[in-house]
Amino acid sequence: MNRLHVLDTTLRDGMQGLEISYTLEDKLQIAHALDDLKIDYIEGGFPLSNEKEAAFFKEVRKARFNHAKVLSFGSTRKPGGSADSDAHVGALLEADTPGVVIVGKTWLAHVDKVLRTDEEENLRMIADSISFLKKEGREVIFDLEHFFDGYKDDPAYAVRVLETGTEAGADVLCICDTNGGTLPSEVARIMSELPQDRLAPLGGHFHNDCGTAVANSLAAVEAGATQIQGTINGWGERCGNANLCVFIPNAVLKMGYEPACAPQLSHLTSISRFVAEKANIIPDKRQPYVGTAAFSHKAGQHADVVAKAGSLMEHIDSSLVGNQRQILLSELAGKSTVVEKISKYGEFDKGDAVVADLIDTLKTRERDGYEYEAAEASFDLLVRKALKTYHPVVQLRNYHLESYKAHQTPSKTVGRIFMQAQGKELMGAAVGIGPVETLDHALRDALAPHYPFISKIGLTDYRVRVLNPERASAAKVRVFITSTDHEGLSWDTVGVNENIVEASWEALVDSLEWYYNEYCVDE
Ligand SMILES: [Zn+2]
């Protein structure tokens, strides 16, 4: 078996990317999605860097992961100290993960100018830190920072660093192209010069500054690496990391490797879009394998060939990576997705009328700008409506909002809602900072006496995306809302409208109606 391990660093290196930030809840959801994908290792972050990171590891300890090992990340001990009393190494232990990723220097220029120590002490720092963590029972992945630049500068020292890591007991020596300036041919040459038979297994960590991070990862695997590190969508520091959404299918489908995630390959497109929604970044349509354009064909003769013999016009079957061919045959792929998604409500067949109805609804809604990859709760409500098992909570009569600002005082919004629920006419009122908060509070004000569950749930995240910016202020917006309950359950809903308040209202109502239907109705 051509075994290969995949380490995802979306939650660590990925967080260094421009315009990327994830909430604690996002990080947990992404970690679980990576676990479902059967990624072997998830680098969770640097536990000493801030409270959010420390809280993440606390939550991870309580959570259940079926396959992935969540790892903490940190550096070797400080020069002149000892590993057992070093704050960074201590924080790695405190994170209480089954394994750790520990980064050390390989490039003498960095040892001298950044660490301000000598080459022998750098080796002692590496040896001490690894053997201490091994003694504490941790799996240790040793990241050799700037390995390729260091090797080009002084190959003998770079090899000594590898040997030191091996002797200290590292489980994997991950050679890093930290500056991203290395080309695939150099990766192949340098790796062929390493004494691999007397070293611990090698891994590769590549940055995309030359646009070759995936190519370098593939070259590394061919040259003997058994672990590759990368991120979902390739987002990370500067130009990013090796894109796992491209690397994994290349390794599996083109090179015959069998990482644990190979059987889950059809989840790749959805995880790519899920992470994009969490990062609030518009996914690259032209991304290989998982982009919406990856298997799209314009109408005309070409499309006709695709319809008759798709394999002639596409390099792989799009369903292998969970993507779908656009035009003509998309309905077919859509049907099986819908059948799979609604299987929790009963047994359905592709031919069932309800499946066709849902496809129609989805098509219309997606054309209108809705997206359900990261709004499963709204999708669930569509299913319930199609199956006629939906119980509405809110029937709106009208809402009224007024924002005002005077002189230097902060702006305020007052709002009132009139609605019907449980056969009664209800009214709610609130004052908030902005219209969405006010609407949320007024809605709660009206419903709380009649629906006690309202007090258990709350908004935790709110994201807005402009869908057609060329229309300027008349553009449509898509609003995503994340809600959670007291027990930490979280769900996402979506609304679309030209009016941001109306889009938010739709996502708000979906949020509480989903919870009500899922947990408060006896069916
Ligand atoms: Zn990196």
Residues whose N, C-alpha, C, O or C-beta is under 5 A from the ligand:
A	BS01	ZN	D13
